[in-house]
Amino acid sequence: MDLIGTSDDWGAGKPDPEFFERVAAVVPAAASEILYVGDRVDNDLRPGKQAGMHTALIRRGPWATIQWDTAEARELPTFRIESLADLSPRMAEFNEQEH
């Protein structure tokens, strides 16, 4: 399934909980089965986790660089990745541990 949802279309932007509720509503899976990948603890990970999603912090951009070594950035995400190339192996590893 391919999907593009924008804040303008939905009338809700991050970190508004409604944005994450909209994501969960359009994805054919439970919120607990969604991995939300973002580069900001405050805008992506915290609200994603509050919506019941797993989260991955990607180290890219200025916010991830600033927040990377904070306690919340180490403890909050399901896992952390250096690049999108790391995503698939980490997801496979996570899924193996869950089952």
PASEBA-1860 file (N, C-alpha, C; in nm, 3 decimals):
! residues 99
1> MDLIGTSD> 0.084/-0.118/0.000/0.000/0.000/0.000/0.088/0.124/0.000 ~ 0.061/0.216/-0.089/0.130/0.344/-0.091/0.033/0.450/-0.041 ~ 0.087/0.543/0.037/0.002/0.647/0.094/0.085/0.773/0.114 ~ 0.027/0.883/0.077/0.086/1.012/0.110/-0.022/1.091/0.183 ~ 0.004/1.123/0.306/-0.087/1.205/0.385/-0.013/1.329/0.429 ~ -0.074/1.444/0.412/-0.008/1.568/0.450/-0.087/1.640/0.558 ~ -0.017/1.721/0.632/-0.081/1.801/0.735/-0.191/1.889/0.677 ~ -0.167/1.945/0.561/-0.267/2.030/0.497/-0.394/1.953/0.464
9> DWGAGKPD> -0.376/1.831/0.410/-0.492/1.748/0.376/-0.572/1.711/0.500 ~ -0.503/1.680/0.608/-0.568/1.631/0.728/-0.608/1.741/0.826 ~ -0.555/1.861/0.807/-0.586/1.970/0.900/-0.524/1.950/1.037 ~ -0.418/1.872/1.042/-0.349/1.847/1.169/-0.201/1.824/1.139 ~ -0.117/1.888/1.214/0.026/1.874/1.194/0.094/1.820/1.318 ~ 0.214/1.768/1.300/0.291/1.717/1.413/0.329/1.833/1.504 ~ 0.328/1.816/1.631/0.306/1.696/1.711/0.161/1.677/1.757 ~ 0.066/1.739/1.692/-0.075/1.725/1.729/-0.115/1.576/1.728
17> PEFFERVA> -0.172/1.527/1.838/-0.213/1.386/1.842/-0.306/1.347/1.726 ~ -0.384/1.442/1.676/-0.474/1.411/1.566/-0.398/1.366/1.441 ~ -0.280/1.420/1.418/-0.199/1.378/1.304/-0.168/1.229/1.314 ~ -0.127/1.185/1.432/-0.090/1.045/1.452/-0.213/0.955/1.452 ~ -0.325/1.007/1.499/-0.451/0.932/1.490/-0.490/0.912/1.344 ~ -0.467/1.013/1.261/-0.497/1.001/1.117/-0.407/0.898/1.051 ~ -0.280/0.898/1.088/-0.188/0.798/1.034/-0.240/0.659/1.069 ~ -0.273/0.637/1.195/-0.321/0.506/1.239/-0.452/0.468/1.170
25> AVVPAAAS> -0.535/0.567/1.141/-0.665/0.539/1.080/-0.653/0.494/0.934 ~ -0.553/0.544/0.863/-0.541/0.511/0.720/-0.451/0.392/0.692 ~ -0.374/0.349/0.790/-0.287/0.234/0.771/-0.365/0.108/0.809 ~ -0.360/0.005/0.726/-0.438/-0.116/0.757/-0.368/-0.204/0.861 ~ -0.343/-0.147/0.977/-0.280/-0.220/1.087/-0.314/-0.147/1.217 ~ -0.302/-0.217/1.326/-0.322/-0.154/1.457/-0.207/-0.057/1.485 ~ -0.233/0.044/1.566/-0.128/0.140/1.600/-0.006/0.069/1.656 ~ -0.026/-0.037/1.732/0.086/-0.110/1.793/0.169/-0.186/1.691
33> EILYVGDR> 0.122/-0.193/1.566/0.195/-0.260/1.459/0.265/-0.160/1.366 ~ 0.254/-0.032/1.396/0.312/0.073/1.313/0.446/0.116/1.372 ~ 0.544/0.134/1.285/0.672/0.191/1.325/0.679/0.331/1.263 ~ 0.680/0.432/1.347/0.688/0.570/1.300/0.835/0.612/1.308 ~ 0.893/0.647/1.196/1.033/0.686/1.189/1.041/0.837/1.181 ~ 1.121/0.897/1.267/1.134/1.041/1.267/1.269/1.085/1.317 ~ 1.298/1.213/1.295/1.427/1.268/1.336/1.416/1.364/1.454 ~ 1.296/1.372/1.514/1.278/1.460/1.630/1.206/1.385/1.741
41> VDNDLRPG> 1.261/1.397/1.861/1.198/1.337/1.978/1.065/1.405/2.006 ~ 1.065/1.537/2.006/0.946/1.614/2.045/0.835/1.610/1.940 ~ 0.869/1.610/1.816/0.770/1.621/1.708/0.726/1.487/1.651 ~ 0.810/1.384/1.665/0.785/1.255/1.602/0.770/1.141/1.704 ~ 0.874/1.121/1.784/0.877/1.003/1.870/0.780/1.010/1.987 ~ 0.784/1.119/2.060/0.696/1.130/2.177/0.549/1.117/2.137 ~ 0.499/1.194/2.040/0.358/1.179/2.003/0.328/1.046/1.935 ~ 0.423/0.990/1.861/0.402/0.859/1.799/0.384/0.751/1.905
49> KQAGMHTA> 0.469/0.756/2.005/0.459/0.658/2.114/0.329/0.678/2.192 ~ 0.291/0.802/2.216/0.166/0.830/2.286/0.045/0.778/2.208 ~ 0.059/0.770/2.075/-0.049/0.717/1.991/-0.046/0.564/1.987 ~ 0.049/0.502/2.056/0.056/0.357/2.063/0.145/0.293/1.959 ~ 0.223/0.374/1.888/0.311/0.322/1.782/0.449/0.292/1.837 ~ 0.520/0.205/1.768/0.663/0.190/1.792/0.730/0.307/1.719 ~ 0.849/0.343/1.763/0.918/0.455/1.700/1.065/0.422/1.676 ~ 1.118/0.487/1.573/1.261/0.477/1.544/1.314/0.618/1.523
57> LIRRGPWA> 1.421/0.648/1.590/1.487/0.778/1.574/1.596/0.761/1.469 ~ 1.587/0.842/1.365/1.690/0.840/1.261/1.782/0.960/1.282 ~ 1.910/0.936/1.276/2.008/1.042/1.299/2.035/1.115/1.168 ~ 1.950/1.211/1.140/1.971/1.295/1.022/1.906/1.429/1.049 ~ 1.969/1.531/0.998/1.917/1.665/1.016/1.960/1.727/1.148 ~ 1.937/1.856/1.163/1.986/1.927/1.281/1.919/1.883/1.412 ~ 1.789/1.854/1.409/1.722/1.817/1.535/1.772/1.684/1.588 ~ 1.790/1.587/1.501/1.840/1.458/1.547/1.982/1.472/1.602
65> TIQWDTAE> 2.061/1.556/1.539/2.197/1.579/1.587/2.195/1.642/1.726 ~ 2.108/1.740/1.745/2.097/1.808/1.874/2.042/1.714/1.982 ~ 1.942/1.634/1.947/1.872/1.552/2.047/1.931/1.412/2.065 ~ 2.020/1.367/1.978/2.067/1.229/1.973/2.117/1.177/2.108 ~ 2.192/1.256/2.182/2.254/1.210/2.306/2.174/1.242/2.431 ~ 2.051/1.286/2.416/1.968/1.313/2.533/1.913/1.182/2.589 ~ 1.878/1.184/2.715/1.823/1.064/2.779/1.696/1.018/2.708 ~ 1.609/1.111/2.673/1.484/1.074/2.608/1.508/1.010/2.471
73> ARELPTFR> 1.608/1.060/2.398/1.639/1.003/2.266/1.700/0.865/2.276 ~ 1.760/0.834/2.390/1.816/0.700/2.411/1.710/0.603/2.462 ~ 1.614/0.652/2.542/1.519/0.564/2.609/1.384/0.551/2.538 ~ 1.339/0.654/2.471/1.203/0.656/2.416/1.182/0.569/2.292 ~ 1.270/0.575/2.192/1.241/0.500/2.069/1.255/0.349/2.088 ~ 1.182/0.278/2.005/1.194/0.133/2.001/1.337/0.097/1.960 ~ 1.389/0.171/1.864/1.530/0.161/1.829/1.574/0.287/1.758 ~ 1.707/0.301/1.743/1.767/0.418/1.679/1.847/0.369/1.559
81> IESLADLS> 1.847/0.451/1.454/1.920/0.414/1.333/2.003/0.533/1.286 ~ 2.112/0.501/1.221/2.201/0.604/1.166/2.155/0.650/1.028 ~ 2.090/0.559/0.953/2.044/0.593/0.818/1.926/0.502/0.783 ~ 1.858/0.535/0.675/1.746/0.452/0.630/1.794/0.313/0.588 ~ 1.920/0.300/0.549/1.975/0.169/0.514/1.974/0.074/0.634 ~ 1.975/0.129/0.754/1.972/0.048/0.876/1.831/0.002/0.913 ~ 1.731/0.060/0.851/1.593/0.036/0.893/1.548/-0.108/0.874 ~ 1.567/-0.163/0.756/1.519/-0.298/0.728/1.583/-0.403/0.819
89> PRMAEFNE> 1.715/-0.404/0.837/1.773/-0.503/0.928/1.726/-0.486/1.073 ~ 1.710/-0.363/1.117/1.664/-0.341/1.255/1.520/-0.386/1.272 ~ 1.436/-0.364/1.170/1.297/-0.410/1.177/1.293/-0.563/1.181 ~ 1.375/-0.627/1.101/1.379/-0.773/1.100/1.423/-0.826/1.237 ~ 1.524/-0.765/1.293/1.573/-0.803/1.426/1.464/-0.785/1.531 ~ 1.395/-0.672/1.527/1.287/-0.644/1.620/1.174/-0.746/1.606 ~ 1.136/-0.776/1.483/1.029/-0.870/1.460/1.065/-1.012/1.506 ~ 1.189/-1.049/1.492/1.234/-1.180/1.541/1.224/-1.188/1.692
97> QEH> 1.258/-1.081/1.761/1.252/-1.077/1.908/1.108/-1.081/1.957 ~ 1.016/-1.024/1.880/0.876/-1.018/1.920/0.807/-1.153/1.905 ~ 0.858/-1.239/1.820/0.790/-1.367/1.795/0.873/-1.478/1.842
END
